[in-house]
Amino acid sequence: MKSVLLISDLASRTGLSIHTINYYIRLGLVAAPARAERSGYRLFSEDTVAELNRVVELRRREIPLRDIIQRKQDGVL
């Protein structure tokens, strides 16, 4: 069974704030998650952790968000 994570789990595992994760979702850097049927919680996968860690690494290298977004759109990220 695949691991399911809540946004607080993502924040803990990536070092990003919940606000930043939500911002990256709005920018399209991370795919919008599915929602739990009963609770409405957003459910993330381990793949999202990997995506966010790639973005964090690129930001550490001081690559601007607009360039990261462009890489994502080009299928390079």
C-alpha positions in Angstrom: 0.0 0.0 0.0 1.3 3.5 -0.9 2.1 5.9 1.9 -0.3 8.8 2.3 0.9 12.0 3.8 -0.9 15.1 5.1 0.5 18.6 4.5 1.9 18.7 8.0 3.9 15.5 7.1 5.3 17.2 4.0 6.3 20.3 6.0 8.2 18.1 8.5 9.9 16.0 5.8 10.9 18.9 3.6 11.6 21.7 6.0 9.1 23.9 4.2 6.3 25.7 5.9 2.7 24.8 5.1 2.2 28.3 3.6 5.2 27.7 1.2 3.9 24.2 0.2 0.4 25.8 -0.6 2.2 28.5 -2.6 4.1 25.9 -4.6 0.9 24.1 -5.3 -0.7 27.3 -6.6 2.3 27.9 -8.8 2.0 24.4 -10.2 5.3 23.2 -8.9 3.5 20.4 -7.1 0.5 18.6 -8.4 -2.8 19.3 -6.6 -3.4 16.5 -4.3 -6.4 14.2 -4.0 -8.8 14.8 -1.1 -10.0 12.2 1.4 -13.7 11.5 0.8 -14.8 11.8 4.3 -12.6 14.4 5.9 -11.7 16.5 2.9 -8.0 16.4 3.9 -5.5 16.7 1.1 -3.6 13.5 0.6 -0.1 13.6 -0.7 2.2 10.8 -1.9 5.9 10.1 -1.4 6.3 11.5 -4.9 5.4 14.9 -3.7 8.1 14.7 -1.1 10.6 14.1 -3.9 9.2 16.9 -6.0 9.4 19.4 -3.1 13.0 18.3 -2.3 14.0 19.0 -5.9 12.5 22.4 -5.6 14.3 23.0 -2.3 17.6 22.0 -3.8 17.2 24.3 -6.8 16.2 27.2 -4.4 19.4 26.4 -2.4 21.3 26.9 -5.6 19.6 30.3 -5.8 17.6 29.4 -9.0 14.6 31.8 -9.2 11.1 30.3 -8.9 10.2 31.5 -12.4 13.1 29.4 -13.8 12.0 26.4 -11.8 8.4 26.8 -13.0 9.7 27.0 -16.6 11.8 23.8 -16.1 8.7 22.1 -14.8 6.6 23.2 -17.8 9.4 22.0 -20.1 9.4 18.6 -18.5 13.0 19.0 -17.3 12.2 19.0 -13.5 
